[in-house]
């Protein structure tokens, strides 16, 4: 099936006017599949980390939300160990007026504001509720270990 | 306007005016088409999104190759940048028959219905999420729709070569009436095939005619393609000697045509002589550069080789230089560290200007060395202590275990002995009553045999216990 005009336009705009701290590059052989990199927001435990994600636009996008998953390990109460993200706009609250760049911005904002009351990774959320400082420390360690250039 | 009655008949409706244009352009098909017009009017109105003019004849037009073009207003390419405010937030293209919700957010009607159909029970505006319903869509004022229809777009047949730029609302008119690249019915009444409008004249171009060269039957429309491609006999006129050459021989001809102007074979070495092939042979025999050419080529190769070797060496050199830099850096840091340790706070600028300060610095260094060594010794001490503690702990545990086993054995033994003694007492009491001396002796024997191993076991276990204690 031909690529809808909207996807072409979005891709062109992502490349021409990238969002600061976010990059999304489509695969050459499948223009619905994007390699995404998000910089951890400043003054968050993820600061200094570069997180890789994969993004796939399903057949009926934009009527259904894009499928997004973290590829880099991350210690976050709303992201489980498979990289799946608990974010309302990626599920029930999706709207076709949203787009790739707004969704990626939402994910970056989620990194800056973890929400342990709506958890996906229960153990992490528990840790976050019981001892925030220790949890943030672990998140920083993981960021340093898995999300920096030195991490393999 | 050749036929005002038709125009009047269909006026006031954009889709039918499109049709009327088509009819005017095709006078011959007019009478036939008129009956279809009324049928299709309703059809076209329903297809405002995807205007697809179906053929008024019986021929199917599934493809753009045969019959009228199928085009989608959503896939039009806009010739100018369109204001962002006129873009549908869903399809990111200029609005197509826009519709507004109560919250005044506007979308293409089709985008909006599709988006709402994907939502479950509580329909909300895709932009602001305010509650809404599918039947609360309102069409936009006509003036805005007209402005949208005036946006300039490229002809949908641009891929066939049409360069027209037209208002969006006139695309169908353009295709139906003017576009030279749109396929139209063959003017001949006997022919039901199509051809591009710009080629349509009075006569049919589809009738098979024998090719003037090979005699194969080809339509006039394809004759040119045939002569350039599949025809084996057609002659090609050589651009150099202007003689016509059969196509099959042309390849050979251009490599041997005497009239072709050639450059000297040594042109890349500086000979700028050009002449026709007939004269070239003469020149080659006398040209000094041609004779030198093999030598020059050889030299060039060598030069290339040297350049490659040089590049390789340069790379190597760069690596070595980088290494040298790091070595220098480390040396510099070591030297500065030395400087820091050996210099005294009073005269940091000249560390060695008096033997006393030198001695003092030496003393300081030695003291540091000693403290480092003592720290190492204490560290080692702690390590051996813990190691010793670990091993002794294991031995202690073993001894405790053995003690426990011993205690258990003792209890078992006591129990055995006591039961035995009870048995003997009972036997004695029985013997006393009966007065049988034999039984007493036997029981005495039994007592001694059972009692004898007791001390030895005790001794053994004591020994073991002592051994265990000694180990501790």
Interface residues (C-beta under 8 A of the other chain):
Chain A: X4 X5 X6 X9 X10 X60 X62 X63 X64 X93 X95 X96 X97 X99
Chain B: X74 X75 X89 X90 X91 X92 X93 X111 X114 X115 X118 X124 X126 X127 X129
